[in-house]
Amino acid sequence: MGAVTWGLYNAIILYASFLWLLLVVGYYGCLGCLEDERVGLLNLKASINHPNGTALSSWGGDIIVADCCRWERVTCDNKTNRVIQLDLSLIRIFQNLGNWSLNGSLLLPFHQLQILILYGNELTGFQGLLRSKKLRVLNVEVNDLTTIPVLSALPSLKVLYLRWNRINSSQLRGQEYLSKLEVLDLGYNNLNDSLSIEGLCKLSDLEELDISGNGIDGNLPPCFNNLTSLRTLDLSDNNFKGTIPSSLFSSLKLLQYISLSHNSFEGSFDFTTLFNLSKLEVFELRGDNKNLKVETENSTSQHPLFQLRVFRLSECVLNGESREIPSFLSNQYELRVVDLRNNGIIGDIPTWLLVNNSKLESFSLSGNQLRGPLAFELNAKHVYMKHFDISSNLIQGEIPPDIGSILPNLQALNMSQNALHGNFPTSIGGVKSLDLLDLSNNNLSGPLPQHLLRDCISLRFLILSNNNFDGNFPAESNLTRLLYLFLDNNSFSGKNSRGLLKSSTLEMLDLGKNSFSGQIPDWIGNFPNLISVVLSKNHLEGVIPTGFCKLGKLQLLDLSSNKVGMSIPPCFNQSNMMFLHLQSNELIGDIPNVLSRLPSLFILDLKDNKFWGTIPPWIGSLTSLRVLLLRGNELHGSIPLDLCRLRSIRMMDLSHNNFSGSIPPCLNNLTFGAQDGMFLTTAGSGYWVGSDLATYSYESQISLYTLYIEIQSGPSNEAEKVDFTTKWRFESYEGKVLSIMSGMDLSCNNLTGSIPPELGDLSEMQSINLSGNHLTGSIPETFSNLKAIESLDLSHNMLIGQIPPRMMELNNLAVFTVAYNDLSGKLPDRKAQFATFEESSYEGNPLLCGLPLNRSCSPATAAPKTPPANSDNEEKESWEVSFLWSFGGSFGVAFFGIIAFLYFNSYYRELLFYFIAKNLSFLRL
């Protein structure tokens, strides 16, 4: 009995194991992916990882993941378990595997494949034909394709993404196999020929067409009117010119989305021609459209048939002289985005748009001429509003004290550059979602509310520059996400608060032009992400703390106009430093050698300190340097030849020191901008603030729309300011002006010798100041080659000779002075620029003559014409004149000497008369 029981037990175990095996085989066989597809995927993995990639690690492996339908980036049909989608995006580009071409035969095992995504793989093309009867969507965006793939073996293809490749216009000819496409995205390629894109007009089945970002030049093709199935048309970021034909959209009754932004349209555009497009939801015409007149008011037009969701119309001439806000907006009730920036609109702020459109999320009317106070309706609350921008207008009054409860879910609030006054509204502290707050350039006053820094925990950008805020910075802060803090040009005081310590992510800090005092805290080193620190024009003192040595990402440091003393810490090894402003402090000693370890330096400003010694030889190693300002120190010695190695220099100021010796002729090797098209090409990339529209996303297979505000992410020449003496004034140059300015100031030193003629080679130089030295010799004739010169100061030296007549060819010369030298001869004719120079430009040169001096050029004073070399006749004539004058003078002296002798000596006088009387009869004979 026991043996039978034991045998039965074994049979049951064996049967259960068999059932389990059947289940496993069934699950991983019948229910799993097909073996040929599994092998095909492994072959595809090997190809996309060639030669040494490691991506798609889940493909293959043990039996537990043998089912390829469970592999990453693979989607199978729930019923057939056949592969229907492969997402192979961004595999090669992140592994730096180089260019790659895909063998089309690798796709043959996937008979049911419908979607193939090869986005971002450095793909250059396909080997052989792509064959797939079911493929509907092919995405090859962000690759290196120069040709459109041959699609003749893809009969079901409806959607083709080719964005961000290198396809040119010629590829659009003879592409009949594109005719069945419904969605075509060719954005950001090289389709720059407007005639070639007319071939797209034959794709009558197209529902979505995107050819943005191609730089297409020419007029809009009228044949786009033939694409009657279009729902989406994106023509933005090109160079389309001429007018926007009013008939272009007349037959496109299905249009839901139109983008014409960032082109070069001109003439007039009657927006009311779109009123019959009943399905239109998105209209965009942004960018520099200053030559385009857009009219939205037409007495013959009825109300539009559409209800817009997104309306962006900026930087154009809107509604002619009336400059009124489009009246049709009063009949729109589904708006999510309104952008009417920089249109010169006048009137009050149209807050009725918020009332009519309860789900409005973005409201931007910046850069207009709106006046009056900001007023909301009673008990208003707009919970969907995320971005509210009324900056750069003429808005007056106080900010509504309850604005935080009216707009409780704001992410960005920009009310900068208006005429707002009053205190900081405390209700803003309750907006916990606030990401950006910009109230700069107003007349706001009072202290910062404590709860702003305590409760706005999402805040990343706080910009309060150029107001009248005062008091101490709050001691407590919970701004743990803060990236940018701009409090410059206010009246804040006290010592720098430790309340900032929780903002460890801080990247840009500007506390300049306030009344902060005390020492710069060493805990500044606790912000490892800082790229810009501005503490200028305060009352800071003490030494530069070693905490700066910990800021490895620092690109800009401005401690100017304080009382900071001693020198720069030896540990200051900032390889990313680009802008260093330490002027107008109390720094002493030699120019620190630690500066030689700043290879990326663009601007070095050490002027008005107490540095002594010579300019160190390593200065020539700063080959990226654009601006070198050493004015007003106690430096001495000669101007080193090492400066001639600064080939990128644009502005150099060595004035008001004790330099001696001659001016190095090799300074002509410096281009001073002649070959430097950009002052700085490494501006920050910007941050995108905001999120996708929560309540509305346009249902398009091409585009998803994101609200954004662009914020400069790093220091650049646009924010830089440099003080430099030119045209007799101490000027401040900043932004784009700084990027084109070039000058050299060696004034008020002890330089000797002649002016090197080689300086005349600096044809792009705009300002030269050599005044207040001991220079001798003549003004070089080569100075007539300084074609860009605007200011030339050679005064207070010991120059001789004439002013070169050819300097009259300097048509840009606005300031010119050679006062207090030893120049001679006739002044240049009062023509062109020289007609504008007054007596003060020439005073202190007694041998100069001509207008505007009250000194005529008579023969006695006029300078002789330049004689031919070694003229014998000239030498003989000169000797005869000298002899006659010498003889006449000698005779006169002798004659009058004898008369005087006889007059005072009577004996000899009587003897002479006796002699004359005795011989008078002889003389008569």
TATAGI-V110991 format. One record per residue. N is the residue number from 1. SS is DSSP state (alpha for helix, beta for strand, coil for the rest). Layout:
[[N/SS] [N/SS]]
//
This chain:
[[1/coil] [2/alpha] [3/alpha] [4/alpha] [5/alpha] [6/alpha] [7/alpha] [8/alpha] [9/alpha] [10/alpha] [11/alpha] [12/alpha] [13/alpha] [14/alpha] [15/alpha] [16/alpha] [17/alpha] [18/alpha] [19/alpha] [20/alpha] [21/alpha] [22/alpha] [23/alpha] [24/alpha] [25/alpha] [26/alpha] [27/alpha] [28/alpha] [29/alpha] [30/alpha] [31/coil] [32/coil] [33/coil] [34/coil] [35/alpha] [36/alpha] [37/alpha] [38/alpha] [39/alpha] [40/alpha] [41/alpha] [42/alpha] [43/alpha] [44/alpha] [45/alpha] [46/alpha] [47/alpha] [48/alpha] [49/coil] [50/coil] [51/coil] [52/coil] [53/coil] [54/coil] [55/coil] [56/coil] [57/coil] [58/coil] [59/coil] [60/coil] [61/coil] [62/coil] [63/alpha] [64/alpha] [65/alpha] [66/coil] [67/coil] [68/alpha] [69/alpha] [70/alpha] [71/coil] [72/coil] [73/coil] [74/beta] [75/beta] [76/beta] [77/coil] [78/coil] [79/coil] [80/coil] [81/coil] [82/coil] [83/beta] [84/beta] [85/beta] [86/beta] [87/beta] [88/coil] [89/coil] [90/coil] [91/coil] [92/coil] [93/coil] [94/coil] [95/coil] [96/coil] [97/coil] [98/coil] [99/coil] [100/beta] [101/beta] [102/beta] [103/beta] [104/alpha] [105/alpha] [106/alpha] [107/alpha] [108/coil] [109/coil] [110/coil] [111/coil] [112/coil] [113/coil] [114/coil] [115/beta] [116/beta] [117/beta] [118/coil] [119/coil] [120/coil] [121/coil] [122/coil] [123/beta] [124/beta] [125/beta] [126/beta] [127/beta] [128/coil] [129/coil] [130/coil] [131/coil] [132/coil] [133/coil] [134/coil] [135/coil] [136/coil] [137/beta] [138/beta] [139/beta] [140/coil] [141/coil] [142/coil] [143/coil] [144/coil] [145/coil] [146/coil] [147/coil] [148/coil] [149/coil] [150/coil] [151/coil] [152/coil] [153/coil] [154/coil] [155/coil] [156/coil] [157/coil] [158/coil] [159/beta] [160/beta] [161/beta] [162/coil] [163/coil] [164/coil] [165/coil] [166/coil] [167/coil] [168/beta] [169/alpha] [170/alpha] [171/alpha] [172/alpha] [173/coil] [174/coil] [175/coil] [176/alpha] [177/alpha] [178/alpha] [179/coil] [180/coil] [181/coil] [182/coil] [183/beta] [184/beta] [185/beta] [186/coil] [187/coil] [188/coil] [189/coil] [190/beta] [191/coil] [192/coil] [193/beta] [194/coil] [195/coil] [196/alpha] [197/alpha] [198/alpha] [199/alpha] [200/alpha] [201/alpha] [202/alpha] [203/coil] [204/coil] [205/coil] [206/coil] [207/coil] [208/beta] [209/beta] [210/beta] [211/coil] [212/coil] [213/coil] [214/coil] [215/coil] [216/coil] [217/beta] [218/beta] [219/beta] [220/coil] [221/coil] [222/alpha] [223/alpha] [224/alpha] [225/alpha] [226/alpha] [227/coil] [228/coil] [229/coil] [230/coil] [231/coil] [232/beta] [233/beta] [234/beta] [235/coil] [236/coil] [237/coil] [238/coil] [239/beta] [240/beta] [241/beta] [242/coil] [243/coil] [244/coil] [245/coil] [246/coil] [247/coil] [248/coil] [249/coil] [250/coil] [251/coil] [252/coil] [253/coil] [254/coil] [255/coil] [256/coil] [257/beta] [258/beta] [259/beta] [260/coil] [261/coil] [262/coil] [263/coil] [264/coil] [265/coil] [266/coil] [267/beta] [268/beta] [269/beta] [270/beta] [271/alpha] [272/alpha] [273/alpha] [274/alpha] [275/coil] [276/coil] [277/coil] [278/coil] [279/coil] [280/coil] [281/coil] [282/beta] [283/beta] [284/beta] [285/beta] [286/coil] [287/coil] [288/coil] [289/beta] [290/beta] [291/beta] [292/beta] [293/beta] [294/beta] [295/beta] [296/coil] [297/coil] [298/coil] [299/coil] [300/coil] [301/coil] [302/coil] [303/coil] [304/coil] [305/coil] [306/coil] [307/coil] [308/coil] [309/coil] [310/beta] [311/beta] [312/beta] [313/beta] [314/coil] [315/coil] [316/beta] [317/beta] [318/beta] [319/coil] [320/coil] [321/coil] [322/coil] [323/coil] [324/coil] [325/coil] [326/coil] [327/alpha] [328/alpha] [329/alpha] [330/alpha] [331/alpha] [332/coil] [333/coil] [334/coil] [335/coil] [336/coil] [337/beta] [338/beta] [339/beta] [340/coil] [341/coil] [342/coil] [343/coil] [344/coil] [345/coil] [346/beta] [347/beta] [348/beta] [349/coil] [350/coil] [351/coil] [352/alpha] [353/alpha] [354/alpha] [355/alpha] [356/alpha] [357/coil] [358/coil] [359/coil] [360/coil] [361/coil] [362/beta] [363/beta] [364/beta] [365/coil] [366/coil] [367/coil] [368/coil] [369/beta] [370/beta] [371/beta] [372/beta] [373/coil] [374/coil] [375/coil] [376/coil] [377/coil] [378/coil] [379/coil] [380/coil] [381/coil] [382/coil] [383/coil] [384/coil] [385/coil] [386/coil] [387/beta] [388/beta] [389/beta] [390/coil] [391/coil] [392/coil] [393/coil] [394/beta] [395/beta] [396/beta] [397/beta] [398/beta] [399/coil] [400/coil] [401/coil] [402/coil] [403/alpha] [404/alpha] [405/alpha] [406/alpha] [407/coil] [408/coil] [409/coil] [410/coil] [411/coil] [412/beta] [413/beta] [414/beta] [415/coil] [416/coil] [417/coil] [418/coil] [419/beta] [420/beta] [421/beta] [422/beta] [423/beta] [424/coil] [425/coil] [426/alpha] [427/alpha] [428/alpha] [429/alpha] [430/alpha] [431/coil] [432/coil] [433/coil] [434/coil] [435/coil] [436/beta] [437/beta] [438/beta] [439/coil] [440/coil] [441/coil] [442/coil] [443/beta] [444/beta] [445/beta] [446/beta] [447/coil] [448/coil] [449/coil] [450/alpha] [451/alpha] [452/alpha] [453/alpha] [454/alpha] [455/alpha] [456/coil] [457/coil] [458/coil] [459/coil] [460/coil] [461/beta] [462/beta] [463/beta] [464/coil] [465/coil] [466/coil] [467/coil] [468/beta] [469/beta] [470/beta] [471/beta] [472/coil] [473/coil] [474/coil] [475/coil] [476/coil] [477/coil] [478/coil] [479/coil] [480/coil] [481/coil] [482/coil] [483/coil] [484/beta] [485/beta] [486/beta] [487/coil] [488/coil] [489/coil] [490/coil] [491/beta] [492/beta] [493/beta] [494/beta] [495/beta] [496/coil] [497/coil] [498/alpha] [499/alpha] [500/alpha] [501/alpha] [502/alpha] [503/coil] [504/coil] [505/coil] [506/coil] [507/coil] [508/beta] [509/beta] [510/beta] [511/coil] [512/coil] [513/coil] [514/coil] [515/beta] [516/beta] [517/beta] [518/beta] [519/beta] [520/coil] [521/coil] [522/alpha] [523/alpha] [524/alpha] [525/alpha] [526/alpha] [527/coil] [528/coil] [529/coil] [530/coil] [531/coil] [532/beta] [533/beta] [534/beta] [535/coil] [536/coil] [537/coil] [538/coil] [539/beta] [540/beta] [541/beta] [542/beta] [543/beta] [544/coil] [545/coil] [546/alpha] [547/alpha] [548/alpha] [549/alpha] [550/alpha] [551/coil] [552/coil] [553/coil] [554/coil] [555/coil] [556/beta] [557/beta] [558/beta] [559/coil] [560/coil] [561/coil] [562/coil] [563/beta] [564/beta] [565/beta] [566/beta] [567/coil] [568/coil] [569/coil] [570/coil] [571/coil] [572/coil] [573/coil] [574/coil] [575/coil] [576/coil] [577/coil] [578/coil] [579/beta] [580/beta] [581/beta] [582/coil] [583/coil] [584/coil] [585/coil] [586/beta] [587/beta] [588/beta] [589/beta] [590/coil] [591/coil] [592/coil] [593/alpha] [594/alpha] [595/alpha] [596/alpha] [597/alpha] [598/coil] [599/coil] [600/coil] [601/coil] [602/coil] [603/beta] [604/beta] [605/beta] [606/coil] [607/coil] [608/coil] [609/coil] [610/beta] [611/beta] [612/beta] [613/beta] [614/coil] [615/coil] [616/coil] [617/alpha] [618/alpha] [619/alpha] [620/alpha] [621/alpha] [622/coil] [623/coil] [624/coil] [625/coil] [626/coil] [627/beta] [628/beta] [629/beta] [630/coil] [631/coil] [632/coil] [633/coil] [634/beta] [635/beta] [636/beta] [637/beta] [638/beta] [639/coil] [640/coil] [641/alpha] [642/alpha] [643/alpha] [644/alpha] [645/alpha] [646/coil] [647/coil] [648/coil] [649/coil] [650/coil] [651/beta] [652/beta] [653/beta] [654/coil] [655/coil] [656/coil] [657/coil] [658/beta] [659/beta] [660/beta] [661/beta] [662/coil] [663/coil] [664/coil] [665/alpha] [666/alpha] [667/alpha] [668/alpha] [669/alpha] [670/coil] [671/coil] [672/coil] [673/coil] [674/coil] [675/coil] [676/coil] [677/coil] [678/coil] [679/coil] [680/coil] [681/coil] [682/coil] [683/coil] [684/coil] [685/coil] [686/coil] [687/beta] [688/beta] [689/coil] [690/coil] [691/coil] [692/beta] [693/coil] [694/coil] [695/coil] [696/coil] [697/coil] [698/coil] [699/coil] [700/coil] [701/coil] [702/coil] [703/coil] [704/coil] [705/coil] [706/beta] [707/coil] [708/coil] [709/coil] [710/beta] [711/beta] [712/coil] [713/coil] [714/coil] [715/coil] [716/coil] [717/coil] [718/coil] [719/coil] [720/coil] [721/beta] [722/beta] [723/beta] [724/beta] [725/beta] [726/beta] [727/coil] [728/coil] [729/beta] [730/beta] [731/beta] [732/beta] [733/beta] [734/beta] [735/alpha] [736/alpha] [737/alpha] [738/alpha] [739/alpha] [740/alpha] [741/coil] [742/coil] [743/beta] [744/beta] [745/beta] [746/coil] [747/coil] [748/coil] [749/coil] [750/beta] [751/beta] [752/beta] [753/beta] [754/beta] [755/coil] [756/coil] [757/alpha] [758/alpha] [759/alpha] [760/alpha] [761/alpha] [762/coil] [763/coil] [764/coil] [765/coil] [766/coil] [767/beta] [768/beta] [769/beta] [770/coil] [771/coil] [772/coil] [773/coil] [774/beta] [775/beta] [776/beta] [777/coil] [778/coil] [779/coil] [780/coil] [781/alpha] [782/alpha] [783/alpha] [784/alpha] [785/alpha] [786/coil] [787/coil] [788/coil] [789/coil] [790/coil] [791/beta] [792/beta] [793/beta] [794/coil] [795/coil] [796/coil] [797/coil] [798/coil] [799/coil] [800/beta] [801/beta] [802/coil] [803/coil] [804/coil] [805/alpha] [806/alpha] [807/alpha] [808/alpha] [809/alpha] [810/coil] [811/coil] [812/coil] [813/coil] [814/coil] [815/beta] [816/beta] [817/beta] [818/coil] [819/coil] [820/coil] [821/coil] [822/beta] [823/beta] [824/beta] [825/beta] [826/beta] [827/coil] [828/coil] [829/coil] [830/coil] [831/coil] [832/alpha] [833/alpha] [834/alpha] [835/alpha] [836/alpha] [837/coil] [838/coil] [839/alpha] [840/alpha] [841/alpha] [842/coil] [843/coil] [844/coil] [845/coil] [846/coil] [847/beta] [848/beta] [849/beta] [850/coil] [851/coil] [852/coil] [853/coil] [854/coil] [855/coil] [856/coil] [857/coil] [858/coil] [859/coil] [860/coil] [861/coil] [862/coil] [863/coil] [864/coil] [865/coil] [866/coil] [867/coil] [868/coil] [869/coil] [870/coil] [871/coil] [872/alpha] [873/alpha] [874/alpha] [875/alpha] [876/alpha] [877/alpha] [878/alpha] [879/alpha] [880/alpha] [881/alpha] [882/alpha] [883/alpha] [884/alpha] [885/alpha] [886/alpha] [887/alpha] [888/alpha] [889/alpha] [890/alpha] [891/alpha] [892/alpha] [893/alpha] [894/alpha] [895/alpha] [896/alpha] [897/alpha] [898/alpha] [899/alpha] [900/alpha] [901/alpha] [902/alpha] [903/alpha] [904/alpha] [905/coil] [906/alpha] [907/alpha] [908/alpha] [909/alpha] [910/alpha] [911/alpha] [912/alpha] [913/alpha] [914/alpha] [915/alpha] [916/alpha] [917/alpha] [918/alpha] [919/coil] [920/alpha] [921/alpha] [922/alpha] [923/alpha] [924/alpha] [925/coil]]
//
